[in-house]
Amino acid sequence: MRKVSGQRLVAAAMKARLRAVAPYSRFRVGAALVANSGKVYLGANVESASYGLSCCAERIALFKALTDGERRFGAIAVVAPVAGGPMPCGACRQLLAEYAPEAVFLTADSRKPSVPRKFEIKSLLPEAFTLRPLEVSKLRKQSEY
Ligand code: THU
């Protein structure tokens, strides 16, 4: 697995943020997710006039990586203009807990991205909901889903 530093991942998230499609909230969020393959997947939020259809930067990056065949992740960096960096919504916490449980979550203020805060994904959603946990974790081990 190629190592990507937290600093480089935050810089990648800053680039991703420029591609946000956020005409309604004007709140741009960027994400960069590094897979264990070493590849970095970028995401940014995309909004709809039907507000509930909007998708967070984190989920876009995760869905891109998953549909590219990635199954293991080291870290995700997220940036937005929030003091201390944005924290992920509940939906993103659920998906990250399911598909990137071993990853770390780095968050930084896009106005001052040099000092990210760091969290374990597992700590962000204690007792996460899973279906048939034993079978799913077996499939994960075999990379068969
Ligand atoms: N948003 C993200 O992309 N990630 C987060 O962690 C929090 C919220 C987006 C969704 C919506 O487009 C905008 O920020 C305002 O909620």
Boltz pocket constraint, residues with backbone or C-beta under 6 A from the ligand:
constraints:
  - pocket:
      binder: B
      contacts: [[A, 21], [A, 22], [A, 25], [A, 27], [A, 29], [A, 44], [A, 45], [A, 46], [A, 47], [A, 54], [A, 55], [A, 56], [A, 57], [A, 58], [A, 78], [A, 86], [A, 87], [A, 88], [A, 89], [A, 92]]
      max_distance: 6.0
